[in-house]
């Protein structure tokens, strides 16, 4: 029946209701879309301009929150409205239609609140760093929506930095604050709603306790794993967790790959770092949080750049050289590629990702070697060199250069094939 039609007396005799509201709970501080379902036989064609919708506090009739109607679905008799937030509490829904009048909503109560229903773990390292998982309702989807703190007596608060958040779950990591913490010291975990109010803890009191029984770090060393074309870091100590998925090492804020873990050591593969020099940018996390003597890890390490692969392609106009150089990150500075005479040949060098370097060399052309039998470099003689299979950059007919692995220094050098040796 169209909006201009006049309902029959029989139709008007029925009291039409709002049969459902979804979701039935909304955040006090965030905008929430609500779907309101009417009786399937509501006698008017739905038009969003014909509705007025509001929510009124059940404890204060003067506190009213009006809602805009975003859209209507006449086939299914549904309205979508936007609720802009309100102070926590219960709110009675009211819907008025331009022609029909008030629609029955006496059973439609909107719960406006944010709450914590569970969290884990409930204790962590006195050094901080514990990753908390908090379950609840009406959390935000932006990291700044719901600040989390560990609140101590005497007003001492420690931030729990949000790592990820969605409507029903927050993951945050407790700060490694220098504030004095004592073993078995108790505090309270609090989730705030935009800082305007605290989310109610429906779980038994959101208590938190610091513990001193944590893993201990003894040593850390970075070595080249040539067989797997990567650097790896070995950390030793006591009280480690044998599950490699439960231990993490972050370098420059980036998590690395955990290769293995036991009760006394953990080995990590360096997969992505900002630069090779990583002093004091390392963090190691266990389920309980930061280990004792974490300063051993924070001392960091320096990775010497290692050239492990080179490819080249080009035309008469120039050559694009792509190199894999372990220990080089996007924040590395001062990097250059040189020929056997120490001359830089890159007109434009870019580090596109960890260990990935691209270089454009203008005016050079690509030459493919046919297999050098012997190469002399700095008074050393190296025979049957596999590196001779690499591409050559040729600036003129008599100067052929290639990259090879020096067996003494275990790195790759750009060298010149002496005249008289087969190419």
N, C-alpha and C positions, 0 to 999 in steps of 0.2 A: 504494500500500500504506500503510495507516495506521500511526501510530507504535506502536500496540499489537500490530501483526502481527509474526510471526516469519519473517524472511527464509529462503528455501530455501538449502540448501547450495550450489547452483549460483550463487545471487545472492551469497552471502557469499564465494565463491571469488574474485570480482573485487575488485581493489583500486581503490577509488573515489578520484578526484583532485579537486583544485581546479584547474580548467582555465584560469582567468584572474583577474587582479586589475586593477581599473580605478578610478582611474588607478594607474599603477605607481610613481608618485612622489608624495611628500607633503612639506608644509612642516615644518621643524623646530619652528616656534613657533605655528602656526595649526592649528585643528581641520580635519580633512579627512575627508569621507565616502568610503569605499571600497566598491566592489561586488565581491563574491567569487562567482564562478561555479563551481558543482559539475557533475559529470557529469549529463547529462540523465536517466540511469537510476538516480540515487541512490535506494536502496530504502526510504527513509523519508519520510513527510510532514514538510515543514519546519516547525519550531516554534522561534522565536527563543530560548526558554528552554532548549532542548536543546543549544545550542552554547556553547563557550568558545573565544575567539579571542585570540591575542596575537602580538606581533612581538618577536623576540629579536635583539639585535645579533650580527652575524656575527663580530665581533672580541672580544666580551665576553659570554659566555653568561649572566652574572649580571644583565645589563642587559636587562630585559624590560618591554615596554609592553603592558598589557592593553587590549582594545577591547570596548566595549559593542555588542551586536547591536541595531540600531535597528529593522529589519524583515526579513521574509523573503518571497520570491516562490516558492511551491511549484510553480507551473506551469512556470516557467523555471529552477527550482532555483538561486535566487540569494539571497545574503545582503547586507544593507547594514550596515556597521559604521562606527564613528566612531573615527578615530585622533587622539589628543590632542597629538601632537608628541613630539619626542625630539631628542637631540643628533644632529648630522649623521652619516650613515653608511648602511651597508646592513643590512637587517633581514630575517631569515628568518620567514616567516609560518607560524603553527601554528593548525590548526583541529581541535577535538575535538568529536565528537558523543556525546550521552549514551548512545545505544544502540550505534552503529557503532564508536565509538572514534576513533582518529586518522585523519584524512583525509590522503591523500598531497599534500604541499605543497612537496616538495623543490625544485621549479623556480620557486616563487613568492617572489621577492625584492622587498622594498619599498625603493626608493631614497628616503631622507630627506635632502633638501637643498634649498637655494635657490641659484640661480646666475644670472649675467649672461652672456648669449650674444652680445649686440651692443649698441652705443650710438652715438648721433649727436647733434650733431657731436662732434668730438674736440678742438676748440679754441674759445675764445671771448674776448670782450672783457675787457680788464684792468679794466674798470669793473663787471664782473658782468652779471647780467640775462639770460644765455644760457638758452634753453629746451632742456633735455636730454630725449631720448627713449631710454629704456633697455628693451631686450628681454631676456627671461629666463624663468624658470619658478618657480612656487610663491611668487609675490609675493602680498601681501595685497590686500584690496579696500577697506581703510580707510586714509586718508592717513597715519595714525600707525603703520601696520604696518611700513613699511620706510623708515626715515630714510636720506637720501642726503647724503654729504659729499664735498667736494673736499679731500683731505688733502695738506698740504704738508710739506716737510721742517721740522725744528725744531718740530714739533707745531702748526703753524698750520693750522686747519681752517676751511673756509667751508661753510655750510649750502647745500643745494640744496632749496628748499622744494617739496614734492610738490604738484602741481596736480591730478593724477588718477592713479588706480592700478587695475589689474586683475591677474589671475593671471599674465599674460604680458608686461605693459607698465607702465612707470612714466614719467610726464612730470613733470619738476621744473624749477624756475627758480633759477639760481644767485644767491645773495644779492648785493646791491649793497653789500658790506662796504667799510669804509674802510681795511681792512688793505692795507698796501703790496703792490703786485703789479708785477712787472717784465716787460717784453716777453719772450716765449719762455720764461718761467718754467714749469717742468714740475711737475705734481702727479699724484695718483692719485684716480680716481673710485671711491668705495666705496658699496655698497648694504648696509645692515645689516638683519638679521632681528630685528626688535623690539629692537634694540640688544644682544641677547645674543651674536650672532656675525655675522660678515661673510659675505655671499653670495659664493660662489666665482666668480671671473671666468674663464669658459671662453673668452671672447674673448681674443685676445692682450692681454697686460697692459693693464688699464683705465687708460691714461695720459691726462692732460689737460694742455693748454698754453694759456697766456694770450697774446693777441696785441694789438698796439697799432694795427694798421691797421683802423680802424673808421670808420663815418660820423661826420660833424661837424655839429653843429647851429649855425645862424646866427641864426635868428629864429623867433618864433611869434606869431601874432595870431588873435584870435577875432572874427568878424564875423557880422552877421545876414544870412542868405540868405532874403530875403523871398519870393522866387519859389517856394522849396520849403518855406516855413514851418518854418525850422530855423536854429539857429546852426551855424556851421562853423569849424573851426580849421585854419589853414594853417601848416605848419612847413617852413622852408627850410634848406638846407645843402648839403653835398657828400658824395659816396660813398653816396648812398641806393640802395636796391634798387627797381628799376622795377616789381616785382610787388606789387600792393596787398595781396595775401593774405599777404605775408611781413612786413608792417609793422603794428604795433598801437599804439594810444594808449589808456591807461587813465586814467580820471578818477575819483578816489575809489575806485579798485579795480575799476571797471566798464569793460570794453572798449567803445569807441565804433566806429561804422561807418567803414571806410576807403573814401573815395569814389574817390580816385585817387592814383597814386604815380609818380614819375619819378626820375631820378638826382639831382635837385636839390630836389625838394619832395614833400610828402605833404599831402593834404587829408582831413580827417575831419569827419563829421557828428556833432554832439552828440545822442545818442539817449537817454541815461539817465545822470543824475548825481545825487548826493545833495543838492547845493544849488548855487546860482549862484556862490557864492564858493568858488573851488577852489585858492587859493594853496597851493603845495607839496604837492598831492595828485595830481600828474600823473606818469605814467611812460610813456616811449616805448621800444618794443622793436623791434630788428631781429633777423634770424636769428643774427647774431654776438653780440648782446646789447645792452648799454647803449652809446649813442654818446658821443663826446667832447662836452664842453660841454653836458651834459645839464641843467645848472643853468638854462639858458635855458627849458627845458620845465618844470622844477620850480618856476620862479618863478610859474607858474600864471596865471590870468586871472579876472576878475570878469564875469559875465554880467548885464546889466541886464534885469530882468523885462520881457517884451514880451507884452502881451495881444493875441492874434491871432484868437480865436474865442469867442463867447458864445452859449449856448442856454439857454432857460428853459422850465420847465413847472410847472404848479401848479394849485391850487384856491383857493377862498375862504379856506382855512386857511393858505396860504403858498405860496411859490414855490421850486422847486429850480433853482438857477443852476449850470450847468456851464461852466467856462471853460478855454481852452487858453492857458497863460502860459509862453512859452519862458523858459528860464533858472531855472525854479523846480523844486526837487527835494523829495523827502520829508523832507529834513533842514532845509529852509528854515524860518526862524522870522520872526515879525513881519509876516506877510502879511495884508492885509485888502483888501476891496473897498468902495469908497465911491461915493456918488452925486454929482451935480454940485455939491452944497453941502458936499462933504467929509464927509458923515455915513456911518458904517459901517452897512450894512444886513444884514450876515450874523449870524445868531444862532449858527450852527455852521459853521465853515469847515474843510474837510479837503483835504489834498494827497494824492490817492490813488495817484499815480505821477508820474514826471517830466512836468512841464508840464500835469498834469491836476488841476484844482481844482474842488471841489464846495462849494456854499454853500446853506444853507437860510435863507430870509428869511421870517420869520413875518409874517402880516398884510398881505402885499403880494399883488397880483394881476397876472396877465399881460395885457399889451395889445400888439397887433400894429400897427405903424405902417402908414400908407397912402402914405408917401413924402414926406419933408420936402423942400421946394424950396431952402431956404437955412437955414444955422445960423450963429449968431454965438457966438464963444467967445473970451474974452480979447482983444477988439478985432480978431479975425480973421474974415473972411467966407469961408465955404467953400460952393460951390454944387454942385448935382447930386451929392450925397454918396452913394456906394454903401452906406456904413455905415447909412444910414437903413433898410435892409432888416432890420436886427437887431431882436431883440425889445426891448420897452420894459418897464420896471418902473414901475408906476403906483401911487403911494401915495394920490393923490386925483384928482379929476376934472381939476384944472388943473396937475398936475405930472407931466409925462411925461419919462422919462429914456431915453437910449439910448447905446450905445457906438459911437464912430466913430473913423476913422483921421485924425489930424491930419497934414496934408501937410508941415508945417514940422518937427515933432518926430518924425514917423514912428513914433508909437505910438498906442495906442487910449485915448481919453478918455471918461469918462462925462459927458455934457452934457445940458442941458435945451433942448427946442425952445421958442423964444420965442413968446409969444402972437401971434396974427395970421398965423402961418405954417401952411400946411396940414399935416395929420398923415397 
